[in-house]
Amino acid sequence: MKTIKMSLVAALAAAAATTGANAGALDQIITNPKLDIEIRPRYEHADVDGGTDAADAFTVRTAIGVNMGLFGVEGLNAQLQGISVNNFGWVDDYNPANPKYDTIMDPDQARLTQANISYTTDGLTVLAGRKMVVLDNARFIGNVGWRQMPQTYDLAAAIYGYENLSLLGAYVWQVNRIFSGDKATLDTGSVLLHAAYKVAPELTVTAYDYMIQNWADHIGLRATGKVDLEGIGIKYEAEAALQNDPSLTESGDPLYTKDDDQEAIYYKVGVDGSMSGFTAGVAYEVLGEADGGRGAFWTPLATLHAMNGWADVFLATPKEGLTDLSFKLAYNAGEYGKLMAVYHIFESDVDKANGDDDLGDEIDVAYKVGLAKNLGLLLKGAFYSAGDDSFGYADTTKYWVQLDYKFHAEY
């Protein structure tokens, strides 16, 4: 398996190097190649009270990508990217590498993560192939970029932009998830519709309908903006969505179930204020229970790590739903880095039969600084304290030390 991974990276590197040289017939096919390389080593510790042993993982993500024009045709482009995730044998005490330990979802694997062709003309872009996709804040559609192997989509899409309006429509036939083995791909026949209009710097309105086959339809409206209030920069967001029974179904799909009673609501409001490098913010988010259905409001294609606490306790929404009241404090010290802390208070959307509603609280902290050109350091921790015992959650501690090197070249 190691040989396969290294050969994938080596092949991509060789292809990238070739595009930068005068390669005869190749330079009639490939124009303006751009090379991107990322090397991201990370140490992660995870300790969930009870059950398995605490986990430690030292993994490295190596990503090599090439963007290029094709055949000298203006607007015709191609993208290739491969990613290899490797753990070092002396620090691999984690599940799935070893099931006796807690889970750190960065398995040893390699994959072609992006491979697509696009054509752009008069504000319209059509694209087909494998693509990393992030819509809005990744609450519904994301790339799970925190994990070493990101999530990508095999799709055909059309994107149109005119002045302050942007429209997107996509058909997704496969989702390439962060897992390895049998769980690595999700065959689907899902449709993504997204529209955004920037009314002014103070207001952008977004509407969407994400029809995830055999799971649910998510139909929502989102408003975001920035306001300068006497030297204080104010950013806000307000969003509401309905989770409805899936309009796209197929009995052979992995998510298929005869019980598709999925009606639930979602909403979030949040505001940040910034001045002299300091930022303070508060947000309130509700993922409602599904009124007796098979699951509460859940967004299975989201970048979930960024949403309800970095300890990843609520990757799946509790059946009683979830409310998340969070407070943020951050400071940007320029060349000395950025420091941020977030405090979450979690409760269920509806009480359990015995009246319990406390889902715990969590403190998240992070420090990020540039060490040199293209090289950054991230120190990060998450500390979750469980609430009422009847919910079955456990105290969880996680922390990370990560370096990130990025290189970009144009030929």
C-alpha angles and dihedrals in degrees: 000000000000089000092053092051095049093045090054092053093043092050093051091047092051091049091050092050092049092055090058094058135066097268102171110233091015093069088058089059104035124050134178097001117196121200124207124185128181128183114186118178115186140181114205130184122193126183121177114181114247130011118038129027123272113274133230125187134178109192136165127209115206114189126181120181138173128198117191146162119245131227092340090283111146111241096014111117142162133204130200128179135166128189129196122193116197131177123207112239095228092061107034102111096136142098128285087032089049120009094207088076135065118273125272105172100218104105123181105267147127129216146168096248101181131024116151145136123218138182124200128192134153094352095311122112123186118191137181132183137039116341141168107236131193120174119194110316093344091251090133108011118029146145097236085231094174093071117075093243108049128213117254137181133229102214153135113233144175122204124187127188128184121169105304096350126091127180130188133185123175140172113209119198098172138020115206103210133199093258129092131226121015093351095054096095135038116202109214145152100218131157125212121198121181134169130178132181125188104214092178137325085277095055138034117172121203129187125186146172117195110188105194108191115246092355114067147296116252113202117179152154126220133188125192136166151145128243130185107218111185094313096323115110110220122197122182141178133191123180139169130180141174124222109211135178111283115272090196116061137164123176095220095056119110092236094049119124133159089226101073099155095139107149111145139135135235132193139163136183124183142161134191129193123200132191134154093354095310123113127188125180146167130200137178121201130181127194102187128219116254099244094250096327127131094271145004124251104307133169106205095179095050130109088252097179090071095052122058106016131318093250086078093224093140102045084131117040114243112251089245089058128244137258119193121193108185136182122198132197122179140167128200110206095179112225089009092064142246127288125197137176128185128189119200128195111195127198135162119259090231128021122254118248090268092050098256116147106153111114095173136249137265141204118207124188132180139176122193127183139163112242098184140338108316092356124106137177125214126191113185139168139181125196117187124186116197123235128205112006093227091073092061099227123140136212108271132195124187133168137173142200112196139174121196124194120185129185127187128184135171123204 
